[in-house]
Amino acid sequence: MKRLPLINTQFTLFGGHMETVPPGWHWKPEAHLAFELMYIVSGTQRTTSEIGELITHAGEFIIIPPGIRHNNYVVGDQPLDYFAIHFNLDDPSFKYMLTREYANQIVRSDWAVYDDLKACTTQLMTLFSNKYGLTDKLNIEMSTINLIMILLEAVQTQAQFSFDETNPDQFLLCTKLASDLKQQVDNQIYYGEHPTHISIAAVARRYNISQSYALELFKKYYGESPQSYLITLKLEVGKKLLCQPKMQVKQVAERLAYADASHFGREFKKHFGLSPREYAQEHR
């Protein structure tokens, strides 16, 4: 005998609204217990959070995962029109997929999911009313579930995910650790007068975890150690610095807090197959 699966998944939908806000507007820091989807109808928005910063323009989407504290600001001298909705399913694989694929990303018109997502969002925006009966609520629920299906199907089409022992809270913590490392590299390169060694252990302590647990998280979700991830961040910045006229390899190594230019050169060639000098000659 064939059976359909027992389904007892809790669906949550709240906070759906459309609003026009003036230049200079910004919303206080907040974190939600659900995903927040924002669609910019007109204007430009800046969103800062624990995992990065996004500048979203008219016609673009962002999806903020649960538990991520964030601020929203109007950019420029034009009003901002936006649509926002909060939704969730109490299913770990759902949270993991959406967080992994959409966290700190802008869904633009060149994304495969864009047209269907925009059509579904536009449909939701037509359902606003001053009074809602049961039929209206069910229509809103079905439209939101359809939106969720569009997002999930796009993720499953683009990549294969293994859900064994996945944990969305662990993944978000790993994302925060990675963002912290990137922020330190950026600060060191662009603001630090005297670049210093970036400590993985110190970053881990900020989140009240051990360095060994940070290693476990990175191996699980990024497939590499925190140190390897940090080296890649530094070398990617190194490529940009080497493209600047008159920037010497020794200066780049110092800016990246390498002990000497030869150490920087060995790691650079290991990653990119060219020495820093060869790379600079090809890209200047």
C-alpha positions as CSV (number, residue, x, y, z in Angstrom):
1,M,0.0,0.0,0.0
2,K,1.3,3.5,-0.9
3,R,1.0,6.3,1.6
4,L,1.5,10.0,1.5
5,P,3.9,11.3,4.2
6,L,2.7,12.5,7.5
7,I,3.1,16.3,7.3
8,N,3.0,18.3,10.5
9,T,5.2,21.3,9.6
10,Q,4.5,24.6,11.3
11,F,4.1,27.5,8.7
12,T,4.5,31.0,10.0
13,L,3.7,34.2,8.1
14,F,3.7,37.7,9.6
15,G,4.7,41.3,9.2
16,G,3.8,41.7,5.5
17,H,3.6,45.3,4.6
18,M,4.3,47.9,1.8
19,E,5.7,51.3,2.8
20,T,7.1,54.5,1.3
21,V,9.8,56.1,3.5
22,P,11.6,59.5,3.0
23,P,15.3,60.2,2.4
24,G,17.3,59.9,5.6
25,W,15.0,57.2,7.0
26,H,16.5,54.3,8.8
27,W,15.0,51.5,10.9
28,K,16.3,50.5,14.3
29,P,18.4,47.3,14.6
30,E,16.3,44.2,14.8
31,A,16.3,40.4,14.4
32,H,13.4,38.2,13.6
33,L,12.4,34.6,14.3
34,A,11.7,34.1,10.6
35,F,13.1,34.9,7.2
36,E,12.5,38.4,5.9
37,L,12.1,38.9,2.2
38,M,12.4,42.5,1.0
39,Y,11.6,43.7,-2.5
40,I,12.6,47.3,-3.5
41,V,9.9,48.9,-5.6
42,S,11.8,52.2,-6.1
43,G,14.7,53.9,-4.5
44,T,17.8,52.4,-3.0
45,Q,18.3,50.7,0.4
46,R,21.4,49.9,2.4
47,T,21.2,46.9,4.8
48,T,23.9,46.2,7.4
49,S,24.0,43.1,9.4
50,E,26.3,40.7,11.3
51,I,27.1,38.9,8.0
52,G,27.8,41.9,5.7
53,E,26.4,44.9,3.9
54,L,24.1,45.1,0.9
55,I,23.0,47.9,-1.3
56,T,19.7,47.0,-2.9
57,H,18.2,48.9,-5.9
58,A,14.8,49.1,-7.4
59,G,13.6,45.7,-8.7
60,E,15.9,43.7,-6.5
61,F,15.3,41.3,-3.6
62,I,17.2,40.4,-0.4
63,I,16.3,37.6,2.1
64,I,17.5,38.0,5.7
65,P,17.8,34.7,7.7
66,P,16.2,34.3,11.1
67,G,18.3,35.6,14.0
68,I,20.4,38.0,12.0
69,R,20.4,41.5,13.5
70,H,20.2,44.1,10.8
71,N,19.6,47.8,10.1
72,N,18.0,49.3,7.0
73,Y,18.7,52.8,5.6
74,V,17.5,54.9,2.7
75,V,20.4,55.7,0.3
76,G,20.3,59.0,-1.6
77,D,17.8,61.8,-1.9
78,Q,14.9,59.9,-3.2
79,P,12.1,58.1,-1.2
80,L,12.2,54.4,-0.8
81,D,9.2,52.1,-1.7
82,Y,9.5,48.6,-0.5
83,F,7.6,45.4,0.2
84,A,8.5,43.1,3.1
85,I,7.2,39.8,4.4
86,H,8.3,37.4,7.1
87,F,7.9,33.6,6.7
88,N,9.2,30.4,8.2
89,L,8.8,26.6,8.2
90,D,10.0,24.6,11.2
91,D,12.1,22.3,8.9
92,P,15.9,22.3,9.4
93,S,16.7,21.5,5.7
94,F,14.4,24.5,4.6
95,K,16.3,26.9,6.9
96,Y,19.7,25.5,5.8
97,M,19.0,25.8,2.1
98,L,17.6,29.3,2.2
99,T,20.3,30.5,4.5
100,R,23.1,28.9,2.5
101,E,21.9,30.1,-0.9
102,Y,20.5,33.6,-0.1
103,A,22.1,35.0,3.0
104,N,24.0,38.2,2.2
105,Q,23.0,38.0,-1.5
106,I,21.0,40.3,-3.7
107,V,18.6,38.5,-6.1
108,R,18.9,40.5,-9.3
109,S,17.2,40.2,-12.7
110,D,20.0,37.9,-14.0
111,W,19.2,35.2,-11.4
112,A,17.3,32.2,-12.8
113,V,14.8,32.5,-9.9
114,Y,14.1,36.2,-10.5
115,D,11.1,36.2,-12.9
116,D,9.1,33.7,-11.0
117,L,10.0,35.3,-7.7
118,K,8.9,38.7,-8.9
119,A,5.7,37.4,-10.4
120,C,4.8,35.7,-7.0
121,T,5.8,38.8,-5.0
122,T,3.7,41.1,-7.3
123,Q,0.7,38.7,-6.7
124,L,1.1,39.0,-3.0
125,M,1.2,42.8,-3.2
126,T,-2.2,42.8,-4.9
127,L,-3.7,40.9,-1.9
128,F,-3.4,43.8,0.5
129,S,-6.8,44.9,1.8
130,N,-8.4,46.7,4.7
131,K,-10.2,43.6,5.8
132,Y,-9.4,39.9,5.5
133,G,-11.7,37.0,5.5
134,L,-10.8,33.3,5.6
135,T,-10.6,33.0,1.8
136,D,-8.3,36.1,1.7
137,K,-6.0,34.6,4.4
138,L,-5.8,31.2,2.6
139,N,-5.0,33.0,-0.7
140,I,-2.2,34.9,1.0
141,E,-0.9,31.6,2.6
142,M,-1.0,29.8,-0.7
143,S,0.8,32.6,-2.5
144,T,3.5,32.7,0.2
145,I,4.0,28.9,0.1
146,N,4.3,29.2,-3.7
147,L,7.0,31.8,-3.1
148,I,8.8,29.4,-0.8
149,M,8.6,26.7,-3.4
150,I,10.1,28.9,-6.0
151,L,13.1,29.7,-3.8
152,L,13.6,26.0,-2.8
153,E,13.3,24.6,-6.3
154,A,15.8,27.1,-7.5
155,V,18.3,26.0,-4.8
156,Q,17.8,22.4,-5.5
157,T,18.3,22.9,-9.3
158,Q,21.5,24.9,-8.8
159,A,23.3,22.6,-6.3
160,Q,23.1,19.3,-4.5
161,F,22.7,19.6,-0.7
162,S,23.2,16.9,1.9
163,F,20.9,17.4,4.8
164,D,22.5,14.8,7.1
165,E,23.3,16.5,10.4
166,T,22.6,19.9,9.0
167,N,22.0,22.6,11.6
168,P,20.9,26.1,10.5
169,D,22.0,27.7,13.8
170,Q,25.5,26.2,13.3
171,F,25.6,27.4,9.7
172,L,24.7,30.9,10.7
173,L,27.4,30.9,13.4
174,C,29.9,29.8,10.9
175,T,28.7,32.5,8.5
176,K,29.2,35.1,11.3
177,L,32.7,33.8,12.0
178,A,33.6,34.1,8.3
179,S,32.1,37.6,8.1
180,D,34.1,38.7,11.2
181,L,37.3,37.4,9.5
182,K,36.6,39.3,6.3
183,Q,35.8,42.5,8.2
184,Q,39.1,42.2,10.0
185,V,40.9,41.8,6.7
186,D,39.1,44.7,5.2
187,N,39.8,46.9,8.2
188,Q,43.5,45.9,8.2
189,I,43.9,46.7,4.5
190,Y,42.0,49.9,4.2
191,Y,42.2,51.4,7.7
192,G,45.1,49.8,9.6
193,E,48.2,51.9,9.8
194,H,50.2,48.9,11.1
195,P,48.7,45.6,10.0
196,T,48.9,42.8,12.6
197,H,48.3,39.1,12.8
198,I,44.6,38.2,12.7
199,S,43.9,35.6,15.5
200,I,41.4,32.8,14.7
201,A,41.3,32.0,18.5
202,A,40.4,35.6,19.3
203,V,37.6,35.6,16.8
204,A,36.3,32.3,18.2
205,R,36.3,33.7,21.7
206,R,34.1,36.6,20.6
207,Y,31.4,34.0,19.9
208,N,32.1,32.1,23.1
209,I,33.4,29.0,21.3
210,S,36.7,27.2,21.1
211,Q,39.1,27.3,18.2
212,S,38.6,23.6,17.7
213,Y,34.8,24.1,17.4
214,A,35.4,26.9,14.9
215,L,37.5,24.5,12.9
216,E,34.8,21.9,13.0
217,L,32.2,24.4,11.8
218,F,34.4,25.6,8.9
219,K,35.2,22.1,7.8
220,K,31.6,21.1,7.9
221,Y,30.1,24.1,6.0
222,Y,33.0,25.6,4.1
223,G,35.1,22.5,3.4
224,E,38.3,24.2,4.7
225,S,39.9,25.4,7.9
226,P,39.4,29.0,9.2
227,Q,43.1,29.6,8.6
228,S,42.8,28.5,5.0
229,Y,39.7,30.7,4.5
230,L,41.6,33.7,6.0
231,I,44.5,33.1,3.7
232,T,42.2,33.0,0.7
233,L,40.6,36.3,1.8
234,K,44.0,38.0,2.1
235,L,45.3,36.7,-1.2
236,E,42.2,37.9,-3.0
237,V,42.8,41.4,-1.6
238,G,46.5,40.9,-2.6
239,K,45.4,40.5,-6.2
240,K,43.6,43.8,-6.2
241,L,46.6,45.6,-4.6
242,L,49.0,44.1,-7.1
243,C,46.9,45.7,-9.9
244,Q,47.6,49.2,-8.6
245,P,50.4,51.1,-10.4
246,K,53.7,51.3,-8.6
247,M,52.5,48.9,-5.8
248,Q,55.5,46.7,-5.0
249,V,55.3,43.0,-3.9
250,K,57.0,43.9,-0.7
251,Q,54.5,46.6,0.1
252,V,51.5,44.2,-0.6
253,A,53.1,41.6,1.7
254,E,53.5,44.2,4.5
255,R,49.9,45.4,4.0
256,L,48.7,41.8,4.4
257,A,50.8,41.3,7.5
258,Y,53.1,38.7,6.0
259,A,56.5,38.3,7.8
260,D,58.3,38.7,4.4
261,A,57.6,39.0,0.7
262,S,58.9,35.5,0.0
263,H,56.3,33.9,2.3
264,F,53.6,35.9,0.6
265,G,55.0,34.9,-2.8
266,R,54.9,31.2,-2.0
267,E,51.3,31.3,-0.9
268,F,50.2,33.5,-3.8
269,K,51.8,31.1,-6.4
270,K,50.3,28.1,-4.6
271,H,46.8,29.6,-4.9
272,F,46.9,31.2,-8.3
273,G,49.7,29.5,-10.2
274,L,51.6,32.8,-10.8
275,S,54.1,34.7,-8.7
276,P,52.9,38.1,-7.4
277,R,55.3,39.8,-9.9
278,E,54.0,37.7,-12.8
279,Y,50.4,38.5,-11.8
280,A,51.1,42.2,-11.6
281,Q,52.7,42.3,-15.0
282,E,49.7,40.6,-16.6
283,H,47.0,42.7,-15.0
284,R,48.5,46.2,-14.8
